[in-house]
Amino acid sequence: MTVEIYLPDSAPGPEPAVRAPSPAALSGLRIAVLDNGKPNADLVMTALAEALATRTGATVSLVTKKGPQGLSANAAIPVAEDRLALVCDEADVVITGAADCGSCTAYSVVDAITLERHGKPTVVTTTTNFRPVAETLSRSFGAPDTRLLVMPHPIGGTDADTLGRWAESSTDALISLFTGSTTVAGQV
């Protein structure tokens, strides 16, 4: 029988992630939507981006799935390298998600941390039911200040008109999350 002993003095947890600087204003900035393929994620996040652009003078520059070549998405994997490069080239701020299940929440948070490390302020769209999971994962991954926009649950299965209303009513919280005027999760 072999026994492994782990030293208790090893480095604790992941290296803390550094958040990208918040822009003072969003006017003239380019917004990307990074869709993980969850049902209605593209609808609600595009509505969020459009409402944000209308309110602030920003533009929606890109809506893409996070899978290779943007042709598909798997919510349970990190953003594909080609999509990461595209988003970094074509956007100043990013909306990603939807974080409304276990694995999709984990990878939405991972994607946000990755984008923040590339200098792109990123907001994760999550839901009331998965806010605690997103907050716990953010802390566990070394990014306790991940920008979380909390919407009602569920996003999938909710009609487009309702999603549009949720997006419109989330615009102030989204502006605050991007500009750094709040560090707590925005909620509809």
Backbone as a chain_set.jsonl record, in Angstrom:
{"seq": "MTVEIYLPDSAPGPEPAVRAPSPAALSGLRIAVLDNGKPNADLVMTALAEALATRTGATVSLVTKKGPQGLSANAAIPVAEDRLALVCDEADVVITGAADCGSCTAYSVVDAITLERHGKPTVVTTTTNFRPVAETLSRSFGAPDTRLLVMPHPIGGTDADTLGRWAESSTDALISLFTGSTTVAGQV", "coords": {"N": [[0.841, -1.175, 0.0], [0.56, 2.198, -0.862], [1.129, 5.368, 0.468], [0.307, 8.71, 0.114], [1.505, 11.832, 1.057], [0.524, 15.088, 1.553], [1.923, 18.266, 1.6], [1.071, 20.751, 3.914], [1.819, 23.365, 3.535], [1.765, 24.384, 1.005], [1.226, 26.516, -1.891], [-1.656, 28.521, -1.522], [-4.542, 27.995, -3.252], [-5.646, 29.495, -6.453], [-3.713, 31.878, -8.374], [-4.413, 35.255, -7.724], [-6.728, 36.861, -9.859], [-6.539, 39.69, -12.001], [-8.602, 42.383, -12.501], [-9.644, 43.968, -15.511], [-9.099, 47.436, -16.24], [-11.798, 49.643, -15.572], [-13.753, 51.4, -17.947], [-14.232, 54.953, -17.971], [-16.443, 55.961, -19.206], [-18.857, 54.748, -21.605], [-19.357, 55.612, -24.148], [-18.724, 55.501, -27.58], [-17.319, 53.127, -27.379], [-16.773, 49.647, -28.273], [-18.921, 46.883, -28.178], [-18.938, 43.463, -27.456], [-20.67, 40.365, -27.765], [-20.381, 37.32, -26.296], [-21.431, 34.281, -26.795], [-22.449, 31.365, -25.185], [-24.041, 29.414, -26.193], [-26.244, 28.501, -24.781], [-29.803, 28.011, -24.4], [-31.578, 30.802, -25.508], [-29.568, 32.535, -24.704], [-28.163, 34.065, -26.597], [-30.231, 35.763, -27.446], [-30.986, 37.295, -25.108], [-28.53, 38.435, -24.332], [-27.757, 39.845, -26.618], [-29.86, 41.665, -26.726], [-29.288, 43.007, -24.329], [-26.791, 44.157, -25.029], [-27.577, 45.819, -27.166], [-29.381, 47.553, -25.864], [-27.614, 48.741, -24.069], [-25.857, 49.995, -25.871], [-27.603, 51.831, -27.13], [-28.284, 53.465, -24.946], [-25.802, 54.51, -24.149], [-24.197, 55.337, -26.28], [-22.342, 53.617, -27.263], [-21.286, 50.928, -29.506], [-22.568, 47.903, -30.917], [-20.393, 45.575, -31.787], [-19.83, 42.927, -32.319], [-21.287, 39.725, -32.311], [-20.985, 36.564, -31.273], [-20.732, 32.99, -31.177], [-19.006, 30.982, -28.752], [-17.597, 28.781, -29.594], [-15.209, 27.049, -31.793], [-14.493, 28.896, -34.728], [-16.866, 30.165, -34.415], [-19.068, 28.737, -35.108], [-20.397, 26.908, -33.56], [-21.261, 26.185, -30.183], [-20.21, 25.087, -27.011], [-21.242, 25.001, -23.896], [-19.771, 24.057, -21.799], [-17.019, 24.294, -22.066], [-13.918, 26.153, -22.385], [-13.666, 29.415, -23.99], [-12.986, 29.299, -27.472], [-9.758, 29.582, -28.98], [-9.607, 31.068, -31.416], [-11.944, 32.577, -31.292], [-11.513, 34.017, -28.954], [-9.337, 35.619, -29.755], [-10.604, 37.08, -31.801], [-12.644, 38.466, -30.395], [-11.039, 39.986, -28.685], [-9.778, 41.602, -30.57], [-11.92, 43.008, -31.742], [-13.511, 44.262, -29.852], [-14.181, 46.389, -27.027], [-15.424, 46.083, -24.594], [-17.129, 43.313, -23.05], [-19.929, 41.121, -23.056], [-20.87, 38.142, -21.613], [-21.944, 34.676, -21.264], [-24.765, 32.521, -21.195], [-24.899, 32.112, -17.746], [-26.396, 29.825, -16.355], [-26.539, 27.261, -15.387], [-24.702, 24.526, -13.914], [-22.046, 23.697, -15.137], [-21.935, 25.53, -17.262], [-21.928, 27.928, -15.919], [-19.486, 27.802, -14.569], [-17.661, 27.841, -16.752], [-18.39, 30.224, -17.985], [-17.562, 32.064, -16.084], [-14.802, 31.455, -16.111], [-14.236, 32.212, -18.776], [-14.756, 34.967, -18.585], [-12.756, 35.765, -16.761], [-10.497, 35.176, -18.286], [-10.849, 36.984, -20.444], [-10.769, 39.408, -19.035], [-8.12, 39.32, -18.186], [-6.955, 39.783, -20.607], [-7.404, 42.422, -20.864], [-10.028, 43.249, -21.3], [-12.888, 44.528, -20.084], [-15.399, 42.565, -18.687], [-18.668, 41.292, -18.427], [-20.502, 38.824, -16.816], [-23.431, 37.225, -17.614], [-25.797, 36.017, -15.534], [-28.162, 34.101, -13.566], [-30.749, 34.464, -11.033], [-30.961, 32.01, -9.666], [-28.448, 30.919, -10.045], [-26.615, 32.728, -9.186], [-25.33, 32.436, -6.572], [-23.638, 30.267, -7.167], [-22.04, 31.308, -9.243], [-20.763, 33.385, -7.834], [-19.345, 31.914, -5.881], [-17.678, 30.309, -7.506], [-16.236, 32.333, -8.784], [-14.743, 33.4, -6.642], [-13.295, 31.072, -5.978], [-11.776, 30.732, -8.281], [-10.019, 32.792, -8.079], [-10.949, 35.337, -8.617], [-12.721, 37.239, -7.102], [-14.125, 39.554, -7.588], [-15.522, 39.355, -9.966], [-17.491, 40.613, -12.593], [-20.846, 40.471, -12.36], [-23.969, 40.164, -13.829], [-27.108, 39.826, -12.743], [-29.959, 38.131, -13.636], [-33.504, 37.339, -13.843], [-34.497, 33.902, -13.298], [-35.762, 31.309, -15.345], [-33.473, 31.823, -18.118], [-33.419, 30.381, -20.509], [-36.219, 29.167, -22.265], [-37.815, 31.307, -21.677], [-39.901, 33.811, -23.059], [-39.174, 35.943, -25.922], [-40.033, 38.664, -25.761], [-40.261, 39.1, -22.985], [-37.595, 38.638, -22.234], [-36.443, 40.806, -23.557], [-37.546, 42.937, -22.076], [-36.384, 42.389, -19.577], [-33.711, 42.796, -20.258], [-33.705, 45.531, -20.959], [-34.418, 46.653, -18.481], [-32.152, 46.058, -17.102], [-30.127, 47.693, -17.89], [-29.043, 49.973, -16.502], [-27.718, 48.716, -14.341], [-25.862, 47.23, -15.8], [-24.325, 49.253, -17.002], [-23.192, 50.336, -14.668], [-21.7, 48.111, -13.766], [-19.79, 47.848, -15.841], [-18.505, 50.373, -15.81], [-17.469, 50.519, -13.328], [-18.715, 51.677, -11.196], [-19.921, 50.211, -9.318], [-19.255, 47.285, -7.399], [-20.652, 45.154, -6.657], [-22.87, 42.469, -7.544], [-25.007, 43.188, -10.219], [-28.543, 43.337, -10.351], [-31.673, 42.502, -11.786]], "CA": [[0.0, 0.0, 0.0], [1.303, 3.449, -0.95], [0.463, 6.503, 1.096], [0.817, 10.008, -0.322], [1.334, 12.877, 2.054], [0.553, 16.406, 0.946], [2.401, 19.283, 2.518], [0.049, 21.771, 4.15], [2.354, 24.701, 3.333], [1.815, 24.711, -0.424], [0.56, 27.777, -2.268], [-3.109, 28.392, -1.349], [-5.47, 28.382, -4.324], [-5.137, 30.084, -7.685], [-3.172, 33.236, -8.315], [-5.521, 36.202, -7.892], [-6.905, 37.464, -11.18], [-6.616, 41.142, -11.991], [-9.668, 42.879, -13.353], [-9.283, 45.022, -16.463], [-9.584, 48.745, -15.795], [-13.134, 50.034, -16.025], [-13.779, 52.67, -18.664], [-14.984, 56.006, -17.279], [-17.705, 56.081, -19.947], [-18.963, 53.73, -22.65], [-19.57, 56.26, -25.438], [-17.719, 55.216, -28.592], [-16.709, 51.814, -27.208], [-17.338, 48.517, -29.015], [-19.436, 45.834, -27.298], [-19.049, 42.109, -28.023], [-21.463, 39.358, -27.069], [-19.785, 35.994, -26.423], [-22.56, 33.391, -26.522], [-22.05, 29.984, -24.932], [-24.965, 28.492, -26.848], [-27.386, 28.128, -23.954], [-31.05, 28.515, -24.969], [-31.916, 32.226, -25.341], [-28.417, 33.354, -24.292], [-27.902, 35.06, -27.636], [-31.317, 36.748, -27.455], [-30.95, 38.217, -23.981], [-27.285, 39.201, -24.308], [-27.811, 40.815, -27.718], [-30.766, 42.727, -26.258], [-28.516, 43.786, -23.358], [-25.794, 44.949, -25.761], [-28.27, 46.864, -27.923], [-29.889, 48.543, -24.906], [-26.439, 49.445, -23.578], [-25.382, 50.863, -26.952], [-28.57, 52.916, -27.285], [-28.228, 54.34, -23.785], [-24.491, 55.105, -23.868], [-23.449, 55.77, -27.458], [-21.423, 52.553, -27.673], [-21.8, 50.178, -30.649], [-22.455, 46.449, -30.848], [-19.455, 45.27, -32.865], [-19.665, 41.501, -32.559], [-22.071, 38.716, -31.595], [-20.425, 35.292, -31.735], [-20.691, 31.847, -30.272], [-17.646, 30.825, -28.252], [-16.956, 27.613, -30.185], [-14.304, 27.316, -32.911], [-15.04, 29.569, -35.898], [-18.162, 30.736, -34.087], [-20.125, 27.943, -35.73], [-21.127, 26.181, -32.534], [-20.779, 26.491, -28.834], [-20.419, 24.12, -25.957], [-21.185, 25.829, -22.691], [-18.912, 23.437, -20.799], [-15.608, 24.392, -22.457], [-13.497, 27.557, -22.472], [-13.777, 30.064, -25.289], [-12.0, 28.851, -28.459], [-8.68, 30.562, -29.192], [-9.913, 31.995, -32.519], [-12.993, 33.495, -30.815], [-10.865, 34.908, -27.998], [-8.577, 36.604, -30.532], [-11.561, 37.943, -32.495], [-13.267, 39.354, -29.408], [-10.014, 40.94, -28.238], [-9.519, 42.544, -31.67], [-13.082, 43.763, -32.205], [-14.356, 44.779, -28.771], [-13.592, 47.06, -25.872], [-16.102, 45.472, -23.451], [-17.739, 42.042, -23.447], [-21.01, 40.492, -22.293], [-20.79, 36.707, -21.86], [-22.87, 33.806, -20.544], [-25.52, 32.691, -19.978], [-24.475, 31.264, -16.643], [-27.622, 29.396, -15.688], [-26.435, 25.858, -14.982], [-23.425, 24.341, -13.23], [-20.837, 23.782, -15.956], [-21.923, 26.765, -18.051], [-21.549, 29.005, -15.007], [-18.035, 27.69, -14.365], [-16.915, 28.286, -17.932], [-18.655, 31.646, -18.209], [-16.653, 32.77, -15.182], [-13.45, 31.267, -16.659], [-14.123, 33.065, -19.962], [-14.672, 36.36, -18.135], [-11.427, 35.964, -16.188], [-9.573, 35.186, -19.425], [-11.014, 38.252, -21.163], [-10.265, 40.47, -18.155], [-6.645, 39.25, -18.263], [-6.601, 40.373, -21.902], [-7.715, 43.846, -20.81], [-11.402, 43.506, -21.735], [-13.903, 44.447, -19.028], [-16.37, 41.55, -19.092], [-19.781, 41.021, -17.522], [-21.125, 37.505, -16.943], [-24.878, 37.216, -17.434], [-26.208, 34.841, -14.78], [-29.546, 34.198, -13.095], [-30.932, 34.453, -9.583], [-30.696, 30.677, -9.129], [-27.036, 30.56, -10.179], [-25.755, 33.78, -8.629], [-24.417, 31.911, -5.551], [-22.639, 29.417, -7.819], [-21.121, 32.213, -9.943], [-19.953, 34.074, -6.826], [-18.438, 30.935, -5.28], [-16.675, 29.965, -8.507], [-15.376, 33.503, -8.973], [-13.789, 33.408, -5.521], [-12.441, 29.89, -6.096], [-10.869, 30.918, -9.415], [-9.143, 33.917, -7.81], [-11.531, 36.59, -9.131], [-13.936, 37.48, -6.325], [-14.83, 40.75, -8.069], [-16.069, 39.147, -11.306], [-18.662, 41.458, -12.86], [-22.0, 39.584, -12.563], [-25.288, 40.751, -14.036], [-28.048, 38.793, -12.311], [-31.282, 38.264, -14.239], [-34.416, 36.297, -13.343], [-34.324, 32.534, -13.802], [-34.703, 30.903, -16.252], [-33.335, 32.541, -19.391], [-33.94, 29.419, -21.487], [-37.645, 28.918, -22.115], [-38.531, 32.569, -21.468], [-40.202, 34.397, -24.369], [-38.303, 37.036, -26.371], [-40.506, 39.951, -25.242], [-39.872, 39.174, -21.577], [-36.139, 38.803, -22.211], [-36.189, 42.196, -23.946], [-37.862, 43.79, -20.912], [-35.34, 42.159, -18.584], [-32.494, 43.455, -20.745], [-33.886, 46.988, -20.835], [-34.4, 47.037, -17.07], [-30.816, 45.762, -16.576], [-29.135, 48.57, -18.503], [-28.335, 50.77, -15.492], [-26.803, 47.822, -13.629], [-24.791, 46.891, -16.738], [-23.451, 50.435, -17.079], [-22.446, 50.391, -13.401], [-20.716, 47.031, -13.736], [-18.695, 48.151, -16.76], [-17.766, 51.591, -15.478], [-16.861, 50.377, -12.021], [-19.388, 52.434, -10.153], [-20.36, 49.235, -8.33], [-18.549, 46.025, -7.481], [-21.578, 44.072, -6.311], [-23.6, 41.961, -8.692], [-26.212, 43.903, -10.623], [-29.689, 42.431, -10.425], [-32.912, 43.065, -12.308]], "C": [[0.89, 1.243, 0.0], [0.477, 4.566, -0.334], [1.109, 7.779, 0.574], [0.515, 11.032, 0.762], [1.491, 14.22, 1.357], [0.985, 17.424, 1.99], [1.357, 20.376, 2.691], [0.537, 23.192, 3.885], [2.468, 25.082, 1.858], [1.059, 26.007, -0.688], [-0.957, 27.602, -2.186], [-3.883, 28.896, -2.566], [-4.816, 29.006, -5.539], [-4.549, 31.472, -7.441], [-4.322, 34.208, -8.534], [-5.545, 36.798, -9.299], [-7.015, 38.972, -11.023], [-7.687, 41.568, -12.981], [-9.138, 43.955, -14.291], [-9.797, 46.354, -15.934], [-10.967, 49.041, -16.379], [-13.041, 51.328, -16.826], [-14.606, 53.69, -17.873], [-16.368, 56.179, -17.895], [-17.683, 55.054, -21.076], [-19.147, 54.322, -24.051], [-18.401, 55.964, -26.38], [-17.055, 53.859, -28.463], [-17.467, 50.748, -27.996], [-17.702, 47.401, -28.036], [-19.463, 44.515, -28.065], [-19.948, 41.272, -27.133], [-20.8, 38.018, -27.359], [-20.801, 34.991, -25.886], [-22.071, 31.962, -26.313], [-23.035, 28.962, -25.498], [-26.131, 28.025, -26.004], [-28.672, 28.69, -24.583], [-31.329, 29.961, -24.538], [-30.757, 33.097, -24.883], [-28.157, 34.443, -25.322], [-28.971, 36.14, -27.657], [-31.173, 37.771, -26.337], [-29.668, 39.042, -23.983], [-27.198, 40.198, -25.462], [-28.739, 41.965, -27.348], [-30.069, 43.61, -25.225], [-27.531, 44.71, -24.065], [-26.448, 46.097, -26.523], [-28.822, 47.946, -27.003], [-28.736, 49.382, -24.351], [-25.921, 50.43, -24.626], [-26.305, 52.064, -27.134], [-28.439, 53.933, -26.167], [-26.915, 55.111, -23.69], [-23.745, 55.665, -25.073], [-22.346, 54.799, -27.854], [-22.006, 51.885, -28.918], [-21.643, 48.681, -30.384], [-21.608, 46.044, -32.046], [-19.394, 43.8, -33.226], [-20.63, 40.706, -31.697], [-21.579, 37.386, -32.149], [-20.6, 34.208, -30.695], [-19.239, 31.609, -29.888], [-16.908, 29.617, -28.81], [-16.059, 27.978, -31.353], [-15.041, 27.855, -34.134], [-16.42, 30.17, -35.645], [-19.331, 29.945, -34.639], [-20.964, 27.182, -34.714], [-20.596, 26.619, -31.188], [-21.089, 25.322, -27.927], [-20.217, 24.897, -24.673], [-20.201, 25.31, -21.662], [-17.45, 23.37, -21.228], [-15.218, 25.868, -22.477], [-13.669, 28.092, -23.889], [-12.649, 29.571, -26.207], [-10.986, 29.97, -28.718], [-9.002, 31.545, -30.312], [-10.992, 32.996, -32.116], [-12.403, 34.491, -29.819], [-10.105, 36.008, -28.745], [-9.506, 37.585, -31.235], [-12.199, 38.943, -31.535], [-12.258, 40.404, -28.947], [-9.714, 41.985, -29.302], [-10.688, 43.49, -31.925], [-13.949, 44.367, -31.102], [-13.527, 45.466, -27.699], [-14.162, 46.515, -24.57], [-16.879, 44.266, -23.945], [-18.854, 41.654, -22.489], [-20.947, 39.01, -22.629], [-21.776, 35.951, -20.98], [-23.657, 32.993, -21.559], [-25.106, 31.637, -18.961], [-25.701, 30.847, -15.846], [-27.706, 27.884, -15.508], [-25.046, 25.698, -14.37], [-22.206, 24.534, -14.101], [-20.794, 25.052, -16.788], [-21.569, 27.964, -17.179], [-20.043, 28.983, -14.789], [-17.282, 28.247, -15.566], [-17.229, 29.718, -18.329], [-17.742, 32.497, -17.33], [-15.21, 32.655, -15.689], [-13.248, 32.166, -17.879], [-13.983, 34.534, -19.573], [-13.296, 36.662, -17.566], [-10.389, 36.046, -17.306], [-9.645, 36.516, -20.163], [-10.509, 39.426, -20.333], [-8.734, 40.481, -18.179], [-6.122, 39.817, -19.583], [-6.992, 41.849, -21.98], [-9.116, 44.221, -21.239], [-12.362, 43.406, -20.553], [-15.055, 43.547, -19.501], [-17.409, 41.355, -18.0], [-20.341, 39.64, -17.849], [-22.613, 37.666, -16.67], [-25.252, 35.908, -16.747], [-27.656, 35.041, -14.331], [-29.596, 34.116, -11.572], [-30.585, 33.091, -8.981], [-29.218, 30.326, -9.136], [-26.076, 31.644, -9.721], [-24.821, 33.226, -7.552], [-23.305, 31.036, -6.147], [-21.594, 30.298, -8.513], [-20.213, 32.938, -8.958], [-18.928, 33.133, -6.202], [-17.324, 30.562, -6.252], [-15.721, 31.127, -8.747], [-14.321, 33.58, -7.875], [-12.797, 32.252, -5.646], [-11.41, 30.031, -7.209], [-9.975, 32.144, -9.248], [-9.651, 35.256, -8.294], [-12.823, 36.918, -8.383], [-14.738, 38.687, -6.802], [-15.297, 40.608, -9.52], [-17.344, 39.962, -11.456], [-19.84, 40.54, -13.22], [-23.266, 40.405, -12.732], [-26.3, 39.648, -13.773], [-29.434, 39.102, -12.871], [-32.199, 37.198, -13.639], [-34.108, 34.94, -13.988], [-35.682, 32.009, -14.247], [-34.609, 31.845, -17.458], [-33.871, 31.645, -20.505], [-35.412, 29.163, -21.218], [-38.473, 30.162, -21.855], [-38.722, 33.235, -22.824], [-39.352, 35.646, -24.645], [-38.741, 38.402, -25.827], [-40.106, 40.14, -23.777], [-38.37, 39.372, -21.447], [-35.751, 40.232, -22.584], [-36.46, 43.165, -22.804], [-36.806, 43.628, -19.825], [-34.055, 42.879, -18.987], [-32.595, 44.959, -20.561], [-33.802, 47.421, -19.37], [-33.044, 46.757, -16.413], [-29.755, 46.76, -17.026], [-28.367, 49.401, -17.479], [-27.323, 49.923, -14.722], [-25.617, 47.46, -14.515], [-23.805, 48.047, -16.89], [-22.584, 50.517, -15.831], [-21.369, 49.314, -13.33], [-19.531, 47.328, -14.647], [-17.866, 49.347, -16.316], [-17.171, 51.568, -14.075], [-17.519, 51.164, -10.923], [-20.03, 51.527, -9.121], [-19.526, 47.976, -8.484], [-19.436, 44.855, -7.097], [-22.35, 43.672, -7.562], [-24.832, 42.798, -8.969], [-27.363, 42.933, -10.738], [-30.904, 43.192, -10.923], [-33.919, 43.154, -11.188]], "O": [[1.851, 1.33, 0.764], [-0.721, 4.687, -0.588], [2.333, 7.907, 0.593], [-0.589, 11.083, 1.305], [2.476, 14.457, 0.657], [0.48, 17.441, 3.112], [0.815, 20.873, 1.703], [-0.244, 24.137, 3.995], [3.198, 26.012, 1.513], [0.35, 26.522, 0.176], [-1.491, 26.633, -2.726], [-3.872, 30.09, -2.866], [-3.591, 29.045, -5.65], [-4.848, 32.135, -6.449], [-5.129, 34.008, -9.442], [-4.512, 37.185, -9.846], [-7.53, 39.464, -10.019], [-7.678, 41.166, -14.145], [-8.285, 44.757, -13.91], [-10.821, 46.396, -15.252], [-11.253, 48.724, -17.534], [-12.331, 52.253, -16.431], [-15.563, 53.326, -17.19], [-17.335, 56.499, -17.205], [-16.624, 54.554, -21.454], [-19.093, 53.589, -25.039], [-17.238, 56.152, -26.022], [-16.297, 53.466, -29.349], [-18.637, 50.92, -28.339], [-16.902, 47.022, -27.181], [-19.954, 44.457, -29.192], [-19.984, 41.445, -25.915], [-20.668, 37.621, -28.517], [-21.0, 34.874, -24.677], [-21.365, 31.411, -27.157], [-22.862, 27.761, -25.291], [-26.938, 27.222, -26.47], [-28.631, 29.736, -25.23], [-31.315, 30.283, -23.35], [-30.944, 34.298, -24.689], [-27.956, 35.605, -24.968], [-28.659, 37.312, -27.864], [-31.231, 38.975, -26.583], [-29.706, 40.231, -23.667], [-26.63, 41.278, -25.304], [-28.429, 43.122, -27.63], [-30.238, 44.83, -25.24], [-27.44, 45.895, -23.745], [-25.937, 47.217, -26.526], [-28.742, 49.132, -27.326], [-28.871, 50.595, -24.183], [-25.586, 51.569, -24.3], [-25.834, 53.192, -27.276], [-28.479, 55.138, -26.416], [-26.9, 56.243, -23.205], [-22.764, 56.391, -24.909], [-21.506, 55.125, -28.692], [-23.106, 52.238, -29.345], [-20.704, 48.252, -29.713], [-22.051, 46.155, -33.189], [-18.955, 43.451, -34.322], [-20.778, 40.972, -30.504], [-21.729, 37.106, -33.338], [-20.616, 34.471, -29.493], [-18.333, 31.996, -30.626], [-15.722, 29.438, -28.535], [-16.132, 29.098, -31.859], [-16.085, 27.331, -34.523], [-17.071, 30.636, -36.581], [-20.463, 30.427, -34.638], [-22.118, 26.848, -34.985], [-19.6, 27.336, -31.091], [-22.115, 24.656, -28.072], [-19.123, 25.395, -24.407], [-19.828, 26.039, -20.743], [-16.721, 22.478, -20.796], [-16.083, 26.738, -22.574], [-13.8, 27.334, -24.85], [-11.503, 29.441, -25.777], [-11.326, 31.152, -28.678], [-8.708, 32.734, -30.185], [-10.959, 34.146, -32.554], [-12.752, 35.672, -29.837], [-10.217, 37.185, -28.405], [-9.235, 38.785, -31.265], [-12.28, 40.133, -31.837], [-12.595, 41.582, -28.834], [-9.426, 43.136, -28.973], [-10.478, 44.648, -32.284], [-15.009, 44.925, -31.386], [-12.351, 45.167, -27.496], [-13.47, 46.485, -23.553], [-17.247, 44.197, -25.117], [-18.743, 41.831, -21.276], [-20.967, 38.647, -23.805], [-22.369, 36.52, -20.064], [-23.204, 32.816, -22.69], [-24.982, 30.451, -19.269], [-26.011, 31.427, -14.806], [-28.791, 27.304, -15.48], [-24.288, 26.667, -14.319], [-21.405, 25.434, -13.848], [-19.714, 25.605, -17.002], [-20.966, 28.921, -17.665], [-19.394, 30.028, -14.821], [-16.359, 29.045, -15.403], [-16.396, 30.369, -18.959], [-17.215, 33.519, -17.77], [-14.476, 33.644, -15.696], [-12.208, 32.812, -18.007], [-13.184, 35.261, -20.162], [-12.725, 37.712, -17.861], [-9.502, 36.899, -17.269], [-8.612, 37.111, -20.473], [-9.887, 40.342, -20.872], [-8.125, 41.551, -18.192], [-4.982, 40.275, -19.662], [-6.918, 42.455, -23.049], [-9.381, 45.39, -21.517], [-12.625, 42.305, -20.068], [-15.61, 43.751, -20.581], [-17.086, 41.263, -16.816], [-20.618, 39.326, -19.007], [-23.01, 38.18, -15.624], [-25.053, 34.827, -17.3], [-28.291, 36.036, -14.681], [-28.619, 33.75, -10.918], [-29.984, 33.022, -7.909], [-28.773, 29.519, -8.32], [-24.861, 31.497, -9.852], [-23.623, 33.507, -7.596], [-22.167, 31.069, -5.678], [-20.394, 30.055, -8.382], [-19.019, 33.092, -9.217], [-17.772, 33.511, -6.013], [-16.156, 30.505, -5.867], [-14.518, 30.917, -8.898], [-13.142, 33.801, -8.154], [-11.597, 32.436, -5.443], [-10.299, 29.512, -7.099], [-9.246, 32.503, -10.173], [-8.885, 36.215, -8.379], [-13.904, 36.878, -8.971], [-15.911, 38.825, -6.454], [-15.452, 41.604, -10.225], [-18.178, 39.995, -10.552], [-19.826, 39.903, -14.274], [-23.597, 41.238, -11.888], [-26.344, 38.652, -14.496], [-30.005, 40.165, -12.625], [-31.724, 36.26, -13.0], [-33.535, 34.861, -15.075], [-36.675, 32.254, -13.562], [-35.556, 32.567, -17.77], [-34.667, 32.08, -21.337], [-35.811, 28.965, -20.07], [-39.701, 30.09, -21.816], [-37.811, 33.228, -23.651], [-38.879, 36.309, -23.722], [-37.89, 39.216, -25.467], [-39.664, 41.22, -23.383], [-37.919, 40.185, -20.641], [-34.835, 40.803, -21.993], [-35.695, 44.106, -22.588], [-36.379, 44.611, -19.219], [-33.393, 43.496, -18.153], [-31.664, 45.588, -20.059], [-33.185, 48.439, -19.056], [-32.813, 47.18, -15.28], [-28.606, 46.682, -16.59], [-27.147, 49.52, -17.585], [-26.2, 50.364, -14.479], [-24.485, 47.391, -14.034], [-22.592, 47.837, -16.904], [-21.378, 50.742, -15.925], [-20.253, 49.577, -12.883], [-18.386, 47.085, -14.267], [-16.641, 49.327, -16.439], [-16.455, 52.489, -13.682], [-16.959, 51.313, -9.837], [-20.62, 52.008, -8.153], [-19.129, 47.636, -9.598], [-19.025, 43.698, -7.197], [-22.462, 44.444, -8.514], [-25.612, 43.086, -8.061], [-27.169, 41.803, -11.186], [-31.144, 44.341, -10.554], [-35.044, 43.604, -11.403]]}, "num_chains": 1, "name": "protein.A"}
